[in-house]
């Protein structure tokens, strides 16, 4: 039985729109990176799911507060300032270079002089935002489906987060890797992570400075090729890949070193939220038990 609240998300149907939206979220995300005060593990840079799309949340600029929102119902990008001014631009098929130029111009018109690096992050073979005329697709139906899935997943991740009383990240959307994620911490420091060719070492080391169990959702761009949930531990304890997890559709992918649960398996289950929560809890338990976390002190 299919749940209508969990829409189908065949990656092939919106791969080009996904790639374009990824670059648009990077541009908006880099504005947040430039304006927001630093927070540990780069928690000041992600976007957040809203009832209409994604948001930067409020950002400081001199004596103003500014916020940028993607509205995936009306398909508009909105810029709001605390003095009541608002500007917007339509979300329609257009080149990344044009999106970048218009957003920067509209921010300038509102008196917000912000400068960002025009080079995309965390992807292979990046093209500067101001030169990218390759990515120019935007299918509003497919983008709306993606956001509707995010809205459902965000609620389940938030419920999972609420069971933990140790240090835990917000549920946030990382525009670099284009995934929704939530991370639990054991409280212990971790060894420096290995280098990642697409991420500067300083960024990677800050992200993984402490021991984690992390879970998230890719729409298909994470190297898996289809929408899927993932769960991993860093550092990975011995025996983690052999742990028995639930549901049965979940498995350990040796190529990426993470547990995977296809989105389609969740969507088609009798209770998608419960199925996803089972995956989150069982993979976390594997990481925490094998890593000898003090679970009694960290969980409700």
C-alpha positions in Angstrom: 0.0 0.0 0.0 1.4 3.4 -1.0 1.1 6.4 1.3 0.0 9.6 -0.6 1.9 11.8 1.8 5.2 10.3 0.6 5.4 11.1 -3.1 7.4 9.1 -5.7 10.9 10.5 -6.3 12.4 8.7 -9.3 15.8 10.5 -9.6 15.9 10.1 -13.4 12.7 12.2 -13.7 14.2 15.3 -12.2 18.0 14.8 -12.3 18.6 18.0 -14.3 16.3 20.1 -12.1 18.0 18.6 -9.0 21.4 19.6 -10.3 20.2 23.2 -10.9 18.4 23.5 -7.6 21.5 22.2 -5.9 23.5 25.1 -7.3 20.7 27.6 -6.4 20.7 26.4 -2.8 24.5 26.7 -2.7 24.3 30.3 -3.7 21.7 31.1 -1.0 23.5 28.9 1.5 26.8 30.8 0.9 24.9 34.0 1.7 24.1 32.5 5.1 27.7 31.3 5.4 28.8 34.9 4.9 26.4 36.5 7.3 25.7 34.1 10.1 28.0 33.9 13.2 30.1 30.7 13.2 28.7 27.6 15.1 30.5 24.4 15.8 30.5 21.7 13.1 29.4 24.3 10.5 25.9 24.4 11.9 25.6 28.0 10.9 25.6 27.2 7.2 22.7 24.8 6.5 19.1 25.5 5.4 16.0 24.4 7.2 12.7 22.8 6.0 9.6 25.0 6.2 5.9 24.5 5.5 6.6 25.9 2.0 10.2 25.0 1.2 13.6 25.8 2.6 14.9 28.8 4.6 18.1 30.4 5.7 16.4 31.3 9.0 17.1 34.9 10.2 20.5 36.2 9.4 22.2 39.4 10.9 23.3 42.2 8.6 24.5 45.3 10.4 21.4 46.6 12.2 19.1 44.5 10.1 17.8 40.9 10.1 17.4 39.3 6.7 15.9 35.9 5.7 15.8 34.1 2.3 13.2 31.5 1.6 12.6 29.0 -1.2 8.8 28.6 -1.7 8.2 25.4 -3.5 4.4 25.8 -3.6 4.3 29.2 -5.4 7.8 28.6 -6.8 9.3 31.9 -5.7 12.4 33.0 -3.8 11.6 35.6 -1.2 13.9 38.0 0.6 12.6 39.6 3.8 14.2 42.2 6.1 13.1 43.1 9.6 12.2 46.7 8.5 9.3 45.3 6.5 10.8 45.3 3.0 10.4 42.3 0.8 11.7 41.3 -2.6 11.2 38.2 -4.6 12.2 36.4 -7.8 10.4 33.6 -9.6 11.7 30.0 -9.6 11.6 29.1 -13.2 14.0 27.4 -15.7 17.0 29.6 -15.9 20.8 29.3 -15.9 22.6 29.3 -12.6 24.6 32.4 -13.8 21.3 34.3 -14.2 20.0 33.2 -10.8 23.2 34.3 -9.2 23.3 37.7 -10.9 19.7 38.5 -10.0 19.9 37.4 -6.4 23.0 39.4 -5.8 21.4 42.5 -7.5 18.3 42.2 -5.4 20.2 41.9 -2.2 22.2 45.0 -3.2 19.0 46.9 -3.9 17.9 46.1 -0.3 21.1 47.5 1.0 22.7 44.1 1.8 26.2 44.2 0.5 27.3 40.5 0.7 30.1 38.8 -1.2 30.3 35.1 -1.6 32.8 32.7 -3.3 31.3 32.0 -6.7 32.8 28.4 -6.8 30.4 25.6 -5.8 31.4 23.4 -2.9 31.6 19.6 -2.3 31.1 18.6 -5.9 33.4 17.2 -8.6 34.2 19.4 -11.6 32.6 22.6 -10.3 31.6 25.5 -12.5 31.6 29.1 -11.2 28.1 30.3 -10.5 28.6 33.4 -12.7 29.7 31.2 -15.6 27.3 28.2 -15.2 24.9 28.1 -18.2 24.8 24.3 -18.2 22.5 23.9 -15.3 19.2 25.6 -16.2 16.4 23.2 -15.6 13.5 23.6 -13.1 10.5 21.3 -13.1 8.1 22.7 -10.5 6.1 19.5 -10.1 9.2 17.4 -9.4 10.7 20.1 -7.1 7.4 20.2 -5.2 7.5 16.4 -4.8 11.0 16.6 -3.5 10.1 19.2 -0.9 7.0 17.3 0.2 9.2 14.3 0.8 11.6 16.5 2.8 8.7 17.8 4.9 7.7 14.2 5.9 11.3 13.2 6.5 12.0 16.3 8.6 9.2 15.4 11.0 10.6 11.8 11.5 14.1 13.1 11.9 12.9 15.6 14.5 11.1 12.9 16.5 14.2 10.8 16.4 16.3 13.7 17.5 14.0 14.3 20.5 14.8 10.9 22.0 18.4 12.0 22.6 19.5 14.2 25.5 23.2 14.3 24.6 24.7 16.7 22.1 22.7 16.5 18.8 22.6 18.6 15.7 19.5 20.4 14.4 17.7 18.6 11.6 19.2 20.6 8.7 19.7 20.7 5.0 23.3 20.8 3.9 23.5 22.6 0.6 27.0 21.4 -0.1 26.1 17.8 -0.3 22.4 18.5 -0.9 21.1 16.2 1.9 18.9 16.4 5.0 20.8 15.2 8.1 20.7 14.8 11.8 23.8 13.8 13.9 24.2 12.5 17.4 27.4 12.8 19.4 28.9 10.5 22.0 30.8 13.3 23.7 34.2 12.0 22.9 36.7 13.5 20.5 37.5 11.7 17.2 40.7 11.2 15.3 41.2 13.5 12.3 39.1 12.2 9.3 40.8 11.2 6.1 41.0 13.8 3.3 38.1 14.2 1.0 39.0 15.4 -2.5 35.9 17.7 -2.6 36.1 19.2 0.9 39.0 21.2 2.4 40.7 19.4 5.3 39.9 22.2 7.7 36.2 22.0 6.9 36.2 18.2 7.2 38.1 18.2 10.5 35.7 20.7 12.1 32.7 18.6 10.9 34.2 15.4 12.4 36.1 16.7 15.4 34.0 14.4 17.7 32.6 10.9 17.5 29.2 10.7 15.7 26.4 8.6 14.6 24.8 10.4 11.6 21.8 9.8 9.4 20.3 11.6 6.5 18.5 11.6 3.2 19.8 12.0 -0.4 17.4 12.6 -3.2 19.6 10.6 -5.5 22.7 12.7 -5.9 24.8 11.1 -3.1 26.4 8.6 -5.4 23.7 6.0 -4.8 21.7 6.9 -7.9 18.2 6.9 -6.3 16.5 8.6 -3.4 17.7 6.9 -0.2 18.4 7.2 3.5 21.8 6.6 4.9 23.4 6.1 8.4 27.0 6.0 9.3 29.4 6.2 12.3 32.6 8.1 12.6 34.9 6.7 13.6 33.3 3.4 12.5 33.5 0.8 15.3 34.7 -2.7 14.5 31.8 -4.9 13.3 29.5 -2.0 12.4 29.0 -3.2 8.8 27.9 -6.6 10.0 25.4 -5.3 12.5 21.8 -6.6 12.2 19.5 -3.6 11.5 15.9 -3.0 10.7 13.9 -3.0 8.5 14.9 -5.9 6.2 15.2 -3.5 3.2 18.1 -1.8 4.8 21.6 -3.0 4.2 25.3 -2.1 4.5 26.9 -0.7 1.3 30.6 -1.6 1.5 31.5 0.8 -1.4 30.4 3.8 0.6 30.8 2.4 4.1 27.2 3.3 5.2 23.9 1.7 5.9 21.4 2.4 3.1 17.6 2.2 3.1 15.9 3.0 -0.3 13.3 5.8 -0.1 11.0 3.7 -2.2 11.0 0.9 0.4 10.0 3.4 3.0 7.3 5.1 0.8 5.7 1.7 -0.1 5.7 0.4 3.5 2.4 0.3 5.5 3.7 3.0 7.9 6.6 5.0 6.3 7.3 7.1 9.4 7.6 4.0 11.6 9.7 2.2 9.0 12.1 5.1 8.8 12.3 5.6 12.6 13.1 1.9 12.9 16.1 2.3 10.5 17.3 5.4 12.3 17.1 3.8 15.7 18.6 0.4 14.8 21.6 1.9 12.9 22.2 4.3 15.8 22.1 1.5 18.3 24.6 -0.5 16.3 27.0 2.5 16.3 26.4 3.3 20.0 26.7 -0.3 21.3 29.7 -1.2 19.2 31.3 2.1 20.0 30.6 1.7 23.7 28.7 5.0 24.1 27.2 5.7 27.5 23.7 5.3 26.3 22.1 5.6 29.7 23.4 9.1 30.0 22.6 10.1 26.5 19.1 8.9 25.8 15.7 9.6 27.3 
